Amino acid sequence: MLAVDVLVNIYLTAAFVIPVWRSKWNKAQRLALNSSIAAMVALITSFANIVILTVQHGHQLSWVCLGSCGLDGTNPSLSVSLYIRETSSHKAL
């Protein structure tokens, strides 16, 4: 299950990012970079969730499951937001 999750995430991310990255449009390349960062953060969080679930043999408290699923969706969004703010503040200087 873990290997399938990792492989599918990498495949789908690459299927989106590679054509966009090959574009000559600078904003499209930046979109590809931001998407790659968000996908990697999501993959790491999802990987950690599945490992924890596997270690606990499928028994997990409901609040832990809810919290980990919330983090799984929030972390990529926050990472992209912070990355965009950081790069835009460097360009303003």
C-alpha positions as CSV (number, residue, x, y, z in Angstrom):
1,M,0.0,0.0,0.0
2,L,2.8,2.4,0.9
3,A,4.8,1.7,-2.3
4,V,1.7,2.1,-4.5
5,D,0.9,5.4,-2.8
6,V,4.4,6.7,-3.3
7,L,4.6,5.5,-6.9
8,V,1.2,6.9,-7.9
9,N,2.0,10.3,-6.3
10,I,5.3,10.6,-8.1
11,Y,3.9,9.5,-11.4
12,L,0.9,11.9,-11.3
13,T,3.1,14.8,-10.2
14,A,5.6,14.1,-12.9
15,A,2.8,13.8,-15.5
16,F,1.8,17.3,-14.6
17,V,5.1,19.0,-13.9
18,I,7.3,17.8,-16.8
19,P,5.2,19.2,-19.6
20,V,4.7,22.5,-17.7
21,W,8.4,22.7,-16.9
22,R,9.3,22.3,-20.5
23,S,7.2,25.4,-21.3
24,K,9.1,28.5,-22.3
25,W,6.8,30.6,-20.2
26,N,8.5,31.7,-17.0
27,K,5.3,31.7,-14.9
28,A,4.5,28.1,-16.0
29,Q,7.9,27.0,-14.8
30,R,7.3,28.7,-11.5
31,L,3.9,26.9,-11.2
32,A,5.7,23.6,-11.9
33,L,8.2,24.3,-9.1
34,N,5.5,25.3,-6.6
35,S,3.5,22.2,-7.5
36,S,6.5,20.0,-7.1
37,I,7.2,21.4,-3.6
38,A,3.6,21.0,-2.6
39,A,3.5,17.4,-3.9
40,M,6.7,16.5,-2.1
41,V,5.4,17.9,1.2
42,A,2.1,16.0,0.7
43,L,4.0,12.8,-0.2
44,I,6.1,13.0,3.0
45,T,3.0,13.7,5.2
46,S,1.0,10.9,3.5
47,F,4.0,8.5,3.9
48,A,4.2,9.3,7.6
49,N,0.5,8.8,8.1
50,I,0.6,5.4,6.4
51,V,3.7,4.3,8.3
52,I,2.0,5.3,11.6
53,L,-1.1,3.4,10.7
54,T,0.9,0.4,9.7
55,V,2.9,0.4,12.9
56,Q,-0.3,0.6,14.9
57,H,-1.8,-2.4,13.0
58,G,-4.7,-0.3,11.6
59,H,-5.9,0.8,15.1
60,Q,-5.8,4.6,15.4
61,L,-7.7,7.0,17.6
62,S,-10.2,9.0,15.7
63,W,-8.7,12.3,16.7
64,V,-5.3,11.2,15.6
65,C,-6.7,10.1,12.2
66,L,-8.6,13.4,11.9
67,G,-5.5,15.4,12.8
68,S,-3.2,13.6,10.4
69,C,-5.7,13.9,7.6
70,G,-6.0,17.6,8.3
71,L,-2.2,18.0,8.3
72,D,-2.1,16.0,5.1
73,G,-4.1,18.7,3.4
74,T,-2.8,21.7,5.2
75,N,1.0,21.2,5.0
76,P,1.3,21.4,1.2
77,S,-0.8,24.6,1.1
78,L,1.2,26.2,3.8
79,S,4.5,25.2,2.2
80,V,3.5,26.7,-1.2
81,S,2.2,29.9,0.6
82,L,5.4,30.3,2.5
83,Y,7.6,29.6,-0.6
84,I,5.6,32.1,-2.7
85,R,5.9,34.8,0.0
86,E,9.6,34.2,0.4
87,T,10.4,34.3,-3.3
88,S,8.2,37.4,-3.8
89,S,9.9,39.3,-0.9
90,H,13.4,38.5,-2.4
91,K,12.3,39.9,-5.8
92,A,10.9,43.1,-4.1
93,L,14.4,43.8,-2.7
